[in-house]
Amino acid sequence: MQELSEVFWTFITSSVIGLILALARIAYKSKCSNIDICCIKITRNIPAEIELDEREPPSPRPENNSQRV
C-alpha cells in the first residue's frame, strides 16, 4: 500500500510542476506588458524581449542520418 501512495504523490508532484511550466510558457509568449496576479505585479518590456528573442540563434535539431526505403 505504501508503494501506491508514493506513486500517487510522484504523479501529483510531476503534474503540478508540468502545469506550472506550461503556464510560464504561455505567460512568456503573451504580449501583455502589465500582469497582476493576486499580490504579484509584473511589468514587462515587450519590445526588448522580442528583440532579444530574435537575436538568439535557433536551437540545433539533431539530424536523422538514417534513411527510409
C-alpha positions in Angstrom: 0.0 0.0 0.0 3.0 2.3 0.6 4.1 2.0 -3.0 0.7 3.2 -4.2 1.0 6.3 -2.1 4.5 7.0 -3.4 3.4 6.6 -7.0 0.4 8.9 -6.3 2.4 11.7 -4.8 5.1 11.4 -7.6 2.3 11.7 -10.2 0.7 14.7 -8.4 4.0 16.5 -8.0 5.1 16.0 -11.6 1.7 17.1 -12.8 1.8 20.3 -10.8 5.3 21.1 -12.0 4.2 20.4 -15.6 1.2 22.7 -15.2 3.4 25.5 -13.7 5.9 25.2 -16.6 3.1 25.2 -19.2 1.6 28.4 -17.6 5.0 30.0 -17.5 5.5 29.3 -21.2 2.1 30.7 -22.1 2.8 33.8 -20.0 6.2 34.3 -21.7 4.7 34.1 -25.2 1.9 36.5 -24.3 2.3 40.2 -25.3 0.9 41.7 -22.1 3.0 44.4 -20.7 1.3 44.5 -17.2 0.3 41.4 -15.3 -1.5 41.4 -12.0 -2.0 38.0 -10.2 -3.2 38.4 -6.6 -0.5 40.4 -4.9 2.2 39.9 -7.6 2.5 42.7 -10.2 4.8 42.3 -13.2 5.7 45.0 -15.8 7.5 43.7 -18.9 9.4 45.5 -21.7 7.9 43.6 -24.6 9.9 45.2 -27.5 13.2 44.5 -25.7 12.1 40.8 -25.2 11.2 40.4 -28.8 14.5 41.9 -29.9 16.3 39.5 -27.6 14.4 36.5 -28.9 15.2 37.4 -32.5 18.9 37.7 -31.8 19.2 34.3 -30.2 20.2 31.6 -32.7 17.6 28.8 -33.1 18.3 25.7 -31.1 20.1 22.9 -33.1 18.0 20.0 -34.1 19.5 16.5 -34.2 20.0 15.3 -37.7 18.4 12.0 -38.7 21.1 10.1 -40.6 19.0 7.0 -41.2 17.2 6.9 -44.5 13.9 5.2 -45.1 13.5 2.9 -48.0 
